[in-house]
Structures are given as structure tokens and as C-alpha cells.
Amino acid sequence: MDLMKLIMAIVVIAIHTEPLVRCEKIAVLNLYKAISDVAVPFFFLASGFLVFDKVIVLPKEEQERIILNYAKKILKLYLIWTVIYLPITIYDYVTNGESLIRNIFAFFKGLIFVGCHWNSWPLWYLLSVFYAFVLVRLIVYKKGLSQKVLTILAVGVYLIANEFTIILNNGYELNGFGQQLIKVVSAVFVNGRIFTGFFYIVVGFLMAQYKQLLFRRKSSEFLFFIAISICGKIATEGLLERCFLAMLAVSVFCFILISKVPDCKYWHTCRNLSTKIYLLHMIVYSFLDIVILDDRYANGLMCFVITIIGTIILSFGLIYFEKKSKVIEKLF
């Protein structure tokens, strides 16, 4: 699990730096897209499963307390890293040519509804996780609704959020009230991405609930589903493609989860490194494209390699000083 989180953190760097931007081989690009799209859903699934797996045997009141504390921790982390990324955010707002009032509104929209600003793309994951755990707490622990209702709501939110994003990305025109609603919602949330984390967190919750049944399955079964999902994702478009993505992400996570990996003293380092790489890499990339290359939209293999090397060096440096500083420890 920890090694896979490290690999997925590196995949996230690839998403943001586009190492294959000049590749023209369709088969390679399709496979790359199928694999890279799994990265963030994998982190959502890991968050949901690992948190609920720890609390599932506890009394319901204790479960709710731990979940609330975890949500508060994630929100605190999100706000801290929003401040850390603030110089990059300010740089964007100063140079984008928009008015001060418009930029202030854009900042608070990004802070509350989108989860990121320019080049702080990784932070939307944190805000989405926060909202997801707040919703699970409300639905399951406050309202006392069943797992069936929770699952139906999660699937519904996932489908609606993705369809909303697809409509925006493809410029589809709706009639009357529907088009007005799309305009209003897109003006607030930009797209439906922030809501998709809820589905994966709920799936992680269900995996924790039925872990024993999950571990009775064979790895080959999930490999089969992975193969089917990749083919389906490549062959389809729109909402169906998003459904195959969900199937692929869940299958990959289940395969990793039930795989028998021997204990290793380096797994903790992998976990520590994956968190830092995920949160730090856009700072390294921003320094590269703003200060060194003077190109705010720089991408390609060189950007990918330099960002990885720089981020790993910075991460190991923070791991070293983390042992001596409580301040650095609280950043992660």
C-alpha cells in the first residue's frame, strides 16, 4: 500500500507536468491516460479505507468523534497548505490582468468551492476529503441512515458530478432552466470534481466494513477486472468512461490491498515520502516554470524529470529536519 501511494504521487506529478505531451502514439497515450487517471481516486480510496478500518470495531459514538477529528485535521492541513501556496497564488492574481475585486472573489471561490488556485492543484483533494467525511458523518452518524442509502447517495453524486463536468468540457447546450442552472453552478464550482471524492471515500468505508469478504477473493479476479476496466475506459467516452474509471480505481486498490507484501522497514519512508511529494511538487514545478524557464505553462519530459528530482530532494530534506522540528511535522 505504502509503495503504491509513492508510485501514485509520482503519477500525480506526471499529470501536472505532462511528460508525454509530444507523444503521438495513440495507444501509448490511451494507456497512460487510463493509468494516470487512477492516481487521485486511489488516494481517496486509501483515505476512506484506512480511517474507517481503524474505527469500525469501536462504539458508534467513538467512531463519530474520530471521524470528526480527522475531518478537522484535513481542514487544518488544507488551510495551512493554502497559506504555503499563497505566494504562487498572489503571483497569478497580480499577473492575470483581472481587477482586484474579481481576484478577491476568485480567491474565496477557489478556497471554499474549488479547492485550489493556479498551480496549487493538489490541494483540491484535501478539501474534497474534508467535505466527504463531513457528509458521511452527517448521513451515517447524525441522521442514522443505512449503508444502502449512503451508497445510493454516493453513486448518485458521482454520476451527477461527472455528467456536470462532461457538459462543461464539451460545451453542451441545454434548454431553459437547465442551461441557467449549469451556468450558476459552474460559476461557483467550476466543475464537478470536488464532489467525486465522496464516492471513493464511501467505497473505502464499505471496504472496511466488509474487509473479511474482500480478503477471501483471489488476486486474479481483480486483475481480470483491471484488464476489463482499462479496455472499457479506453473504448468509451463521457459518463460511461467515468464509470470504467471508478471500476478500474477500485479494482487496483483491492488488488493492492489483498496482495501479500512482506513487511519492510522502508514502507514507512515510502508513506512519508508520498505525502510530501504530493503536497510539495507544484511548489518545485512553480519555481521551475516561473523563475527558471519564465513560462507559466511549461510542460514535457524535462519538466517532469526536474520536478521529480527537485521534489524528492526537498522531501528527504524535510524528512531529516522533521525529526528535529515539531513545526515541520505539523505541516504533514
WOQUIDA-V201995 format. One record per residue. N is the residue number from 1. PHI is phi in radians with two decimals (999 if undefined). PSI is psi in whole degrees, -180 to 180 (* if undefined). OMEGA is omega in whole degrees, 0 to 359 (NA if undefined). Layout:
n->{N N}
phi->{PHI PHI}
psi->{PSI PSI}
omega->{OMEGA OMEGA}
This chain:
n->{1 2 3 4 5 6 7 8 9 10 11 12 13 14 15 16 17 18 19 20 21 22 23 24 25 26 27 28 29 30 31 32 33 34 35 36 37 38 39 40 41 42 43 44 45 46 47 48 49 50 51 52 53 54 55 56 57 58 59 60 61 62 63 64 65 66 67 68 69 70 71 72 73 74 75 76 77 78 79 80 81 82 83 84 85 86 87 88 89 90 91 92 93 94 95 96 97 98 99 100 101 102 103 104 105 106 107 108 109 110 111 112 113 114 115 116 117 118 119 120 121 122 123 124 125 126 127 128 129 130 131 132 133 134 135 136 137 138 139 140 141 142 143 144 145 146 147 148 149 150 151 152 153 154 155 156 157 158 159 160 161 162 163 164 165 166 167 168 169 170 171 172 173 174 175 176 177 178 179 180 181 182 183 184 185 186 187 188 189 190 191 192 193 194 195 196 197 198 199 200 201 202 203 204 205 206 207 208 209 210 211 212 213 214 215 216 217 218 219 220 221 222 223 224 225 226 227 228 229 230 231 232 233 234 235 236 237 238 239 240 241 242 243 244 245 246 247 248 249 250 251 252 253 254 255 256 257 258 259 260 261 262 263 264 265 266 267 268 269 270 271 272 273 274 275 276 277 278 279 280 281 282 283 284 285 286 287 288 289 290 291 292 293 294 295 296 297 298 299 300 301 302 303 304 305 306 307 308 309 310 311 312 313 314 315 316 317 318 319 320 321 322 323 324 325 326 327 328 329 330 331 332}
phi->{999 -1.14 -1.12 -1.15 -1.11 -1.13 -1.08 -1.17 -1.11 -1.19 -1.09 -1.08 -1.05 -1.08 -1.02 -1.50 -1.91 0.91 -1.13 -1.78 -1.06 -1.76 -1.32 -2.01 -1.48 -1.03 -1.07 -1.13 -1.13 -1.13 -1.17 -1.04 -1.12 -1.09 -1.29 -1.17 -1.16 -1.37 -0.98 -1.18 -0.96 -1.07 -1.15 -1.06 -1.05 -1.10 -1.08 -1.10 -1.15 -1.13 -1.21 -1.26 -1.12 -1.37 -1.83 -1.07 -1.57 -1.49 -1.03 -1.02 -1.11 -1.21 -1.01 -1.08 -1.10 -1.17 -1.12 -1.10 -1.12 -1.16 -1.07 -1.11 -1.09 -1.14 -1.09 -1.06 -1.08 -1.07 -1.20 -1.07 -1.31 -1.12 -1.17 -1.06 -1.43 -1.01 -1.00 -1.20 -1.09 -1.10 -0.97 -1.12 -1.22 -1.24 -1.74 -1.51 1.42 -1.52 -1.26 -1.06 -1.09 -1.09 -1.22 -1.13 -1.08 -1.11 -1.10 -1.24 -1.11 -1.11 -1.16 -1.70 -1.92 -1.84 1.68 -2.92 -2.23 -1.00 1.13 -1.97 -0.94 -1.08 -1.27 -1.09 -1.02 -1.12 -1.15 -1.13 -1.10 -1.02 -1.07 -1.12 -1.22 -1.10 -1.16 -1.09 -1.07 -1.13 -1.26 -1.54 -1.69 -1.63 -1.51 1.20 -1.34 -1.33 -1.10 -1.10 -1.12 -1.01 -1.13 -1.09 -1.10 -1.12 -1.13 -1.07 -1.10 -1.08 -1.15 -1.15 -1.08 -1.23 -1.12 -1.05 -1.11 -1.10 -1.04 -1.17 -1.13 -1.69 1.17 -1.14 -1.83 -1.82 -1.69 0.99 -1.04 -1.04 -1.18 -1.13 -1.11 -1.06 -1.10 -1.16 -1.15 -1.20 -1.17 -1.60 -1.76 1.24 -2.67 -1.62 -1.00 -1.06 -1.55 -1.23 -1.07 -1.00 -1.07 -1.21 -1.11 -1.13 -1.07 -1.07 -1.06 -1.18 -1.08 -1.15 -1.13 -2.03 -1.05 -1.10 -1.15 -1.10 -1.29 -1.45 -1.37 -1.63 -1.03 -1.09 -1.13 -1.29 -1.09 -1.09 -1.15 -1.08 -1.09 -1.08 -1.15 -1.09 -1.06 -1.14 -1.14 -1.24 -1.46 -2.03 -2.37 1.14 -1.14 -1.11 -1.10 -1.17 -1.20 -1.14 -1.08 -1.03 -1.09 -1.15 -1.06 -1.15 -1.13 -1.09 -1.10 -1.10 -1.06 -1.15 -1.11 -1.59 -1.19 -1.53 -1.85 -1.14 -1.10 -2.58 -1.16 -1.57 -1.08 -1.08 -1.11 -1.06 -1.11 -1.08 -1.19 -1.09 -1.11 -1.20 -1.06 -1.06 -1.42 -1.64 -1.09 -1.32 -1.25 -1.10 -1.09 -1.10 -1.07 -1.13 -1.43 -1.55 -1.50 -1.53 -1.58 0.93 -2.53 -1.23 -2.09 -1.10 -2.69 2.00 -1.08 -1.08 -1.06 -1.07 -1.15 -1.12 -1.13 -1.08 -1.07 -1.10 -1.20 -1.13 -1.08 -1.10 -1.14 -1.13 -1.10 -1.21 -1.07 -1.15 -1.35 -1.05 -1.20 -1.90 -2.34 -1.22 -1.11 -1.11 -1.04 -1.27 -1.29 -2.17}
psi->{-48 -40 -40 -36 -38 -44 -43 -32 -39 -37 -37 -38 -42 -39 -42 -19 -11 66 -24 24 -27 5 138 4 110 -43 -43 -45 -39 -43 -43 -45 -41 -41 -46 -32 -17 -21 -59 -43 -35 -42 -39 -48 -42 -43 -47 -48 -49 -38 -50 -28 -30 -28 -10 -28 -5 162 151 -38 -39 -38 -48 -40 -44 -41 -42 -44 -37 -42 -42 -40 -43 -42 -43 -44 -42 -45 -39 -46 -24 -40 -42 -39 -2 -41 -39 -40 -45 -42 -44 -45 -30 -34 -2 -5 2 164 161 -44 -45 -40 -35 -45 -42 -38 -49 -31 -46 -39 -43 -39 -24 -41 7 168 -171 126 12 35 -36 -21 -19 -30 -43 -45 -38 -40 -44 -51 -39 -45 -34 -42 -43 -42 -43 -46 -46 -45 -28 -49 -18 27 158 166 -32 -45 -44 -44 -44 -43 -43 -44 -43 -45 -41 -46 -44 -44 -43 -40 -38 -46 -41 -43 -44 -45 -33 -3 29 142 129 168 141 -126 -37 -43 -39 -40 -42 -43 -43 -48 -40 -31 -27 -52 -9 -54 -175 8 -41 -23 -15 -25 -31 -44 -49 -35 -42 -41 -42 -39 -45 -37 -40 -38 -39 38 -40 -40 -38 -42 -9 -13 159 148 -35 -30 -43 -32 -38 -46 -35 -46 -46 -41 -41 -47 -44 -41 -40 -36 -15 173 171 -143 -35 -39 -38 -33 -41 -34 -46 -44 -41 -47 -45 -40 -43 -45 -44 -42 -45 -40 -43 -6 136 98 126 151 146 139 -14 -9 -40 -40 -40 -44 -46 -43 -40 -41 -45 -42 -44 -46 -28 -24 -31 -19 -44 -45 -42 -41 -40 -50 -25 -49 -47 -51 -19 45 101 -7 29 141 -179 177 -40 -44 -41 -50 -47 -40 -42 -50 -48 -41 -40 -42 -46 -40 -45 -35 -43 -36 -40 -48 -19 -33 -19 -9 121 -27 -48 -39 -37 -14 -18 *}
omega->{183 178 180 177 177 179 180 176 177 177 178 175 179 179 186 182 174 182 181 185 181 178 181 180 186 182 179 181 179 179 178 180 180 182 185 180 182 192 184 173 178 179 176 181 180 179 180 183 186 179 184 177 180 188 191 182 183 174 187 180 179 176 182 181 181 179 178 179 179 178 178 179 180 178 178 179 179 181 178 183 171 177 179 179 186 177 178 178 180 178 180 183 178 187 186 175 180 180 180 182 180 180 176 177 180 180 182 174 178 182 189 190 184 177 179 171 182 178 170 185 183 188 181 178 182 180 179 177 179 180 182 181 175 179 179 178 180 186 187 190 179 181 178 180 186 176 179 179 178 181 180 179 181 179 179 179 180 181 181 181 180 178 177 179 180 178 180 183 183 177 179 178 175 181 170 186 182 180 178 179 179 180 181 183 180 177 181 189 182 175 184 187 186 183 186 180 181 180 184 176 179 177 176 176 180 176 178 179 186 184 182 177 180 183 175 180 179 179 182 179 181 174 177 180 177 180 179 182 179 179 180 181 180 187 186 179 173 185 179 177 178 177 176 176 178 178 180 181 180 180 178 181 179 179 179 184 184 178 182 180 181 178 181 182 182 182 179 178 177 180 180 182 183 179 182 178 181 185 187 195 180 173 177 180 180 176 180 187 180 188 187 185 183 181 187 177 180 176 179 185 181 178 180 183 181 180 178 182 181 182 179 178 179 181 178 176 179 176 179 183 179 180 184 185 177 180 179 180 182 180 186 NA}
